[in-house]
Amino acid sequence: MKSLTKSIRSKLISRDVQVQVSVPVASVLRDVRSAFFGLCINSGKAVLGAMMEAERTALCGPKGVPAAQRAVYRGGHTRSWVILGRRRIAIARPRARAVQAGELALPSFVWAAHEDPLNAATMAAMAARVSTRRYQTMLDPLPAGEAQAAVSKSAVSRRFVALSAEQLRQWLSRRIEVALPVVMIDGIYLMERVVLVALGFDTQGKKHVLGVREGSTEKTHAVRALLSDLIDRGLDADAPRLWVIDGAKALRRAITETFGESALVQRCQGTQAA
């Protein structure tokens, strides 16, 4: 990434000089998919933890509120493992113990421990909700007491998808407050859907998933909506920047029309900045 940044800086100083990009762009573009998956995993982990805590509260009552007839008590946390996005992830699992029956299973953990909550279908659904900006809370109410143990898998799954999509939406709505000399845009395939992902690199080489839109790089409306969102959230439209893209004409046209002379476009097929 350091050599890539050095090449970009040289190119930005003099637009008349062709500069070799020393990092294979095709391999770097794979970072787009990896970074998006990583963001979904972080969202899923945070949501799963919140779901488990909400289920424990439904069983035990609010934390710190005395209850003389309480039948279920909090039992701290224990280190457990789940699969998220085909990766084994460590979580702090809340524990709840019934006076008569001993430790109780939390439905969300039982569900997550037996299947991957973040499969391709789930990530596609999350991206679609974030992309359309039509997020609606559709959460089944949590039953109180020991009836919580009977919550259906489908109800837990719907809750997980809805909360994960909202968490992702919040993260991708934050202001962009760092300088980003490089932005890569690529379409990734999730089930039958294509999701457009913008990935920025700051001056230290750190990656930032900037935004997502359902649609391919060939769909002008999806590209324009993504770029408009980035500008609305603070991306400096006048700052010189390298855009790494595939060969889609609609994507290249939208970038040059939006950012004008400040946009340097690099196709992933070659090594020369255009």
C-alpha positions, 0 to 999 in steps of 0.5 A: 500500500505504501508504494501505491500511495507513493505512485498516487502522490506522484500522479497527483503532483503532475497529471501529465506524467504516467506513473506505474501502480506497483501493486497488482490492482486486481488483487487489491480489488479483492479487499472490497469483498473482504472489507465488506464481509468484515464489516458485516461480521462486526455488525453481526457480532455486536447484534448477537451480543445485544440479542443475548443480553435482551433475552437474559433481561427478559428472563431475569428482569432489569439489571440492578432492580431487586425482585423478591420472587425472581426465579432466574438470576444472572450468571455473568459471562462465559467465552463461547464460539459461533460461526459468523460469515464462515469464520469462527468468532469468540463471543462473551455469552451471557449466562442465566440460571433458574432456581429450579432448572439450572442454566437456561439456554438463550435462543439466539445463542442456540440458533447461532451455535448451530448455523452460520447467521451471516450466510450470503442470503443474510448479508444480501438482505442486510445490503438491500435494506441499507441500500434502499434506505427503507429500513423498517423495524420488524421485530417480534416481541420478546416474551417474558420469563421462561417462555423465552426459551421457546422462541422460534428459530425463524423469529430469532433469524428475522430479529438478527437480520433486522438489527444487523441491517440497522447497525450496518446502516448506522455505521454507513451513515456516519460523516466521512472525516478522514482524507481518502486519496484512494477509493475503490468501487466494485460489485460483489455477488451475494446469492442472486444480487449484486452489491456495489461497495465503495472502499476508501484508503486513508493516508496511513493505508487503513481501509474504510468501507464507505457505502453500499448500494444494491446494483452493479457497476453498470447501473448508472442510478446505483452508482450516482446514488452511491457517489451522492451519498459519499459527498453528502456525508463529507467526502471532499469532491474537489480533492485529487483522488485515485478511483480504482474500478472495473471496466464499467463505462457507467461507473467511469462516466459517473465518477468523471462527471461527479468529480471532474478533473480531480478524479484519476481513474484506474481500471483493474485490468491494467497497471497504467493510471488513466 
